[in-house]
Amino acid sequence: MSIITEPQTINGNATDATAGQQRNRLLSKINFESHNSLNREEFFDLTPSIGREYPQAQLSDWITAEDSDELLKELAITVSNRGVVFFRNQNLSIEEQKILGQRLGELTGKPKESSLHIHPVINAGREGVDSTGEVDNNDNEVSILSKSQQKTIYPPKAEAKAFRPKASAGWHSDITFEPVPADYTILKMQIPSKNGGDTLWASGHELYTRFSPHFRRFLDGLTATYAQPRFNQYANAGGFSIYDGPRGSPHNTGEKLEAVHPVIRTNPITGLKSVFAVGHHVEKINDVTSEESEYLLNRFIELIAHNHDLQVRFKWKKNDLAIWDNRSVYHTATYDAVGPERVGIRVVGIGEKPYFDPNSRAIDGL
């Protein structure tokens, strides 16, 4: 398979691709065309722009099938093209969830050195047994997401969520503060809430098209600083240390959670441009004034909030599972859960260094 795994670096910023890399990218797009291996499974698209559901499939069967590599590669391509894919009532074990998270990336050509992410804060070193007694996590490559965990690790953050003037403040892609950030995230809802607690996803491919062609060309040349200093603040307040790595890649080390990436990123699977600099892991747009940076970052969130046609909303049931591509999709939780404590099991794959290919195109063809 001929694909790009490393971007060209200009002044320390991953912003462009060499001519050889561009040629390989065109070849890779051929390799990443759908071969319809999953058409034997029942599915439906939740919206024209984003989201697909396989209501009957069991991923544990796909992992052990004779044509497993073909099925899982097709699944990865489908996730990248549809943004997020949902499965109902999965019997997937935590170990199988990890295997799936790694194979999705491997089968679509991620660097050999990339594995599964270890979250700098939400890892086995501080989780222990969840308050529900349902999940005992001793694996750093797995994050257990629950309200009790939030209160333990993020006490100031948990208190702040009691008052949320803007629910749209939650939009983000996973771990963009890492030099080599996420490709696919897999979240299984072990215990759903009785009501509320939905998750929303939005398409970065579609967001890019909400700008005029002239404005797109301006955005194409920008980089941003991605950072999460609040994790260090929570660690200091809680008396624990940031996991200093490597966190799924030899490049993801140290306690300073900061990286420079393009504002507009080319998805290596779809070959399409996406707005990448969205959400609370983005500190600033580089090489513009602070006022201009603030305007752009706010504008990205406003356009997501104002364009519900690029969103999809999912109501969780027990053991439902979602897989999404962080390279061109954002998500946010909804903090209105009612009933039993909502507990999710998350595995995050590490992909490639983000890059912008000027020869890539937008989803509308421009």
Stockholm file with secondary structure:
# STOCKHOLM 1.0

chainA/1-366         MSIITEPQTINGNATDATAGQQRNRLLSKINFESHNSLNREEFFDLTPSIGREYPQAQLSDWITAEDSDELLKELAITVSNRGVVFFRNQNLSIEEQKILGQRLGELTGKPKESSLHIHPVINAGREGVDSTGEVDNNDNEVSILSKSQQKTIYPPKAEAKAFRPKASAGWHSDITFEPVPADYTILKMQIPSKNGGDTLWASGHELYTRFSPHFRRFLDGLTATYAQPRFNQYANAGGFSIYDGPRGSPHNTGEKLEAVHPVIRTNPITGLKSVFAVGHHVEKINDVTSEESEYLLNRFIELIAHNHDLQVRFKWKKNDLAIWDNRSVYHTATYDAVGPERVGIRVVGIGEKPYFDPNSRAIDGL
#=GR chainA/1-366 SS CCCCCSCEEETTEEEECCHHHHHHHHHHHHHTSCCCGGGGSCCEESSSSSCEEESSCCHHHHHHSTTHHHHHHHHHHHHHHHSEEEESSCCCCHHHHHHHHHHHHHTTTCCTTCCBCCCSSSSHHHHCBCTTSSCBCCCTTCEEECHHHHHHHCHHHHHHTTSCSCGGGGCBCTTTTSSSCEEEEEEEEEECCSBCCCEEEEEHHHHHTTSCHHHHHHHHTCEEEEECHHHHHHHHHHTCCCCCSCSSSTTSCSSCCEEEEESEEECTTTCBEEECCCBTTEEEETTSCHHHHHHHHHHHHHHHHHCGGGEEEECCCTTCEEEEETTSEEEEECSCCBSSCCEEEEEEEECCCCCCCTTCBCTTCC
#=GC SS_cons         CCCCCSCEEETTEEEECCHHHHHHHHHHHHHTSCCCGGGGSCCEESSSSSCEEESSCCHHHHHHSTTHHHHHHHHHHHHHHHSEEEESSCCCCHHHHHHHHHHHHHTTTCCTTCCBCCCSSSSHHHHCBCTTSSCBCCCTTCEEECHHHHHHHCHHHHHHTTSCSCGGGGCBCTTTTSSSCEEEEEEEEEECCSBCCCEEEEEHHHHHTTSCHHHHHHHHTCEEEEECHHHHHHHHHHTCCCCCSCSSSTTSCSSCCEEEEESEEECTTTCBEEECCCBTTEEEETTSCHHHHHHHHHHHHHHHHHCGGGEEEECCCTTCEEEEETTSEEEEECSCCBSSCCEEEEEEEECCCCCCCTTCBCTTCC
//
